[in-house]
């Protein structure tokens, strides 16, 4: 494995994720702001704790009380006056529902002069939940959506109709108070009604679209769940609402590009809206590298976004690991080539890895370990394939969540 390329790739990723840390952006958004009445802080998503920590530092005694609902392992300590809950992601569980109930209880008797400061980040769809169907059924439906390879917009079009707090319904609950929402976006193009299923904004999707998704992917819903899909979400919200986006995948890509320049690479921004099969993205990035091999230039091609995996077999992995593994064949034998792909939140699929790294030696290393590349790909077993050759990238929870970053590298020729 090319240690220099590996170090460069990890440095690029680390600097990009550091730049996406939400604390600074939250403080900037709240700088100089005061609110006339009581302020109730509700934060949900993978970045909820860090966003709440920053908001409490910015507002201090203005905050009357608060609730944080985030993913397991993402609470970094106690926040005075704020209850912290951890729940399941990407499949909701009882603990997430318990945290949501605490948020609803805190905001149940609001007055017009009060403000709900709602800090929202990716992962909120699973974590901030009061289901309109039994939890077991909601888990099963979430599993169907993930296994079918639905993209985040399709998934959230369904999920918001099965919930009492999504699709603008939490904002309606908070009326007549003012609702100020600060968003760290994990959805391409930053559609506010799709980020964490839009608890505080009016929903632009329709019941007809939700039912079409069920038909398209041959999903199995109970009569009660289908009735929820047929019930339209709020298209107008009562009360006063304000929303601002403080971070997204575009900023992640820009920070990665700057890191590339500092390391002597010429960055080429391919897209900040990558949305396709993970393996197709990996093959495409590898083909770009192969086409430019031998040019003698240090170049980095960047793609931000969120790919999907249509599951089959019984392997273990995530979309970033699969993207990296898929690139291994295309760059095999190229001594100065590498591909790295990482989730900015530090988690990739149901694994402890953030993503994966491969270079020109990876395919040969797998063969030496007795692994059949085609079989690992067919079984979507990217985790074990990369683990065997030291290709897993592990960052732990990062406290942010602005989609994924993939980088294809060509280093200097020796």
C-alpha positions, 0 to 999 in steps of 0.5 A, a space after each residue: 500500500 502506498 503510504 504517502 498517498 494514504 497519508 495525503 488522502 487521510 489529511 485531505 479528508 481530516 481537514 475537510 471534516 474539521 472545516 465542517 465542524 458545526 460549532 463555529 457556524 452555529 455561533 456565527 448564526 446566533 451572534 448578537 441575537 436576542 429573543 424576547 421571551 423564553 427560549 427552548 432549545 431542541 437539537 436532533 441529528 448526528 451533529 445535535 450535541 455539538 450544535 447544542 453545545 455551541 448554541 448554549 455558549 452563544 445564548 447562555 442564560 437566554 435558554 430556558 431549557 432544552 432537549 438533545 436527541 442524537 445517535 448512540 455514542 454522540 453525546 460528549 458530556 452533560 449540557 447544563 439545563 439540557 436533557 440529552 438522549 441517544 437513539 437508533 440510526 438509521 433505524 429508529 428505536 424506543 430511545 429516540 422516541 423517548 427523547 422526542 417525547 421529552 422535546 414535545 413535553 418541553 414545548 407543549 405550553 408555549 406562548 406567542 413571545 416564546 422561541 423554539 430554537 431548533 437545531 437540525 442535522 442529518 440523521 434527524 429522520 430516524 432520531 426525532 420520531 413520534 410514529 403514527 404506526 407501531 414502532 416495530 412496523 416503522 422499523 420494518 418499513 425503514 429496513 425495506 426502504 434502505 434495502 431497496 436502495 431508495 435515495 434520501 428524498 424517496 425515503 423521507 417522502 415516506 417517513 414524514 407521512 408516518 410521523 407526528 413530528 415530521 413534514 412541518 408537524 413539529 412547527 405546527 405543534 410549537 405554534 403560536 411560538 416563533 420557531 427558528 431552525 438552524 440546519 446542517 444539511 445532508 441532502 443534496 441541493 439543501 431542500 429544507 423539507 427533506 433534511 431530516 424530513 423537515 419537522 419545521 417547514 412546509 412539505 413540498 412532497 405529495 401523498 401521490 409521490 409517496 404512493 408511487 415510491 411504494 409501487 416503484 420499489 414493490 414495498 409492503 405496507 399495512 393498510 394503516 401505513 398506506 392510510 398514513 401515506 394517503 393523508 397529506 402533510 401540512 402545506 401551510 404552517 401556523 405561527 412565525 418560522 425562520 430557517 437558515 442553512 449553515 453548512 452543506 456538502 459544498 463547503 465540505 468539498 471546498 475545504 477538501 480542495 483547499 487541503 489538496 492545494 496545500 499538499 501540492 495537488 491540483 484539485 478538480 471539482 467533479 460534483 457536489 451532487 453525486 447520487 448514483 450506485 456506490 459501485 458505479 461511482 467507484 468505477 467512474 472515479 477509477 476510470 478518470 485516474 486510469 485515463 490520466 495515469 502517466 501524465 506526471 501531475 499531482 491531481 485530485 478529483 473530488 466528488 461530494 454527495 451520497 451514493 446508494 447500495 442495493 443490497 443483496 447477499 449477507 456481506 457487511 459494509 457501507 456506501 463509502 466502503 463499497 465505492 472504494 472497493 469498486 475502484 480497486 480493480 480500475 486502478 490496479 497496478 497503477 503505482 501512484 493512484 488511490 481512491 478514498 471515500 468517507 462519510 463526514 459523520 464518521 459512520 458508514 452503514 452499520 459498521 464502525 468505519 467511516 469509509 474506505 481507501 484503496 490504491 494500485 496495490 489493493 487488488 493484489 493484496 486481496 488476492 494474497 489474502 485469498 479473497 476473491 474480489 468479484 465475490 466480495 463485490 457481489 456479496 456487498 462485503 466491502 468491510 471485510 475485504 478492506 479490513 483484510 488489507 488495511 483499507 478501512 478508514 475509522 474516524 469515530 463520531 465527528 460531530 458533523 454530518 454533511 454527506 460524503 466526500 470521495 477523492 481520486 488521487 494521482 501522486 507524483 511519479 517516482 
